[in-house]
Amino acid sequence: MPHQIAYKRLSRTDGHRKALLRNLATSFFKHEKIETTSTKAKEISKVVERLITTASRGDLHARRQIAEYITEPAVVKKLVEQIAPALKDRSGGYTRITKTRVRPGDAAELSVIELVR
């Protein structure tokens, strides 16, 4: 029985899970709100909170660290120049997860994850 695992495996291999989280984080910052399954929303929340905290430093090193994870340069620019300064006064809790519905095809519980302004 696995104890104290820091993340969910999401029924994917390691590389596939990392790619999924990178793509979800990029889409989240691009649109500032996405709808996904509740489990993925909880996992992406951890990643997004860490990226916003890094972006709030605003220096070149922080920008390069974010660029390693986010796949689009325009989204990196938006995160560092628009999103992070707006949330700089908060000491965490940058995202809100709201359960919305159950998907008809597979009965997966869906949630909306959005930025708290």
Secondary structure, DSSP 8 states (H G I E B T S, - for coil): ---S-SS--TTS-HHHHHHHHHHHHHHHHHHSEEEEEHHHHHHHHHHHHHHHHHHTT-SHHHHHHHHHH-S-HHHHHHIIIIIHHHTTT--S--EEEEEEEE-TTT--EEEEEEE--
